[in-house]
Amino acid sequence: IEVFHSEFSPLEYSVPHRKTRCYAKIIVNYLDRERVIGFHYLGPNAGEVTQGFAGCFIAGLDLQHWNLMVGIHPTCSEEMVSLRRT
């Protein structure tokens, strides 16, 4: 198991100068062709961000394909494709 995560400030919070931090994480099973098996997101529009990535789990997306995705700008979902390994 490998964990990739990021703590960040959403772009939409920069205009009103909010100091709130958000968190995103994926969990990868390296023994099962690097399949992404978990997803955590704490931030604005969590329902929409989660729904956007739900198809990835249904399709059994692996880490290689996850990294090829393009995050939708300017949303927090773009942070999900630039996570760092812990």
SULSUL-V766870 format. One record per residue. N is the residue number from 1. RES is the residue in one letter. PSI is psi in whole degrees, 0 to 359 (* if undefined). Layout:
N|RES|PSI + N|RES|PSI
This chain:
1|I|133 + 2|E|145 + 3|V|133 + 4|F|135 + 5|H|171 + 6|S|141 + 7|E|133 + 8|F|166 + 9|S|125 + 10|P|144 + 11|L|321 + 12|E|346 + 13|Y|352 + 14|S|325 + 15|V|311 + 16|P|6 + 17|H|41 + 18|R|144 + 19|K|9 + 20|T|137 + 21|R|152 + 22|C|166 + 23|Y|139 + 24|A|144 + 25|K|142 + 26|I|152 + 27|I|131 + 28|V|132 + 29|N|103 + 30|Y|337 + 31|L|345 + 32|D|66 + 33|R|37 + 34|E|40 + 35|R|137 + 36|V|119 + 37|I|355 + 38|G|153 + 39|F|126 + 40|H|138 + 41|Y|126 + 42|L|106 + 43|G|186 + 44|P|149 + 45|N|37 + 46|A|323 + 47|G|314 + 48|E|319 + 49|V|314 + 50|T|316 + 51|Q|324 + 52|G|328 + 53|F|354 + 54|A|322 + 55|G|331 + 56|C|321 + 57|F|322 + 58|I|322 + 59|A|351 + 60|G|38 + 61|L|137 + 62|D|172 + 63|L|321 + 64|Q|315 + 65|H|325 + 66|W|316 + 67|N|344 + 68|L|347 + 69|M|154 + 70|V|124 + 71|G|142 + 72|I|120 + 73|H|137 + 74|P|83 + 75|T|167 + 76|C|344 + 77|S|338 + 78|E|338 + 79|E|334 + 80|M|341 + 81|V|10 + 82|S|38 + 83|L|155 + 84|R|145 + 85|R|140 + 86|T|*
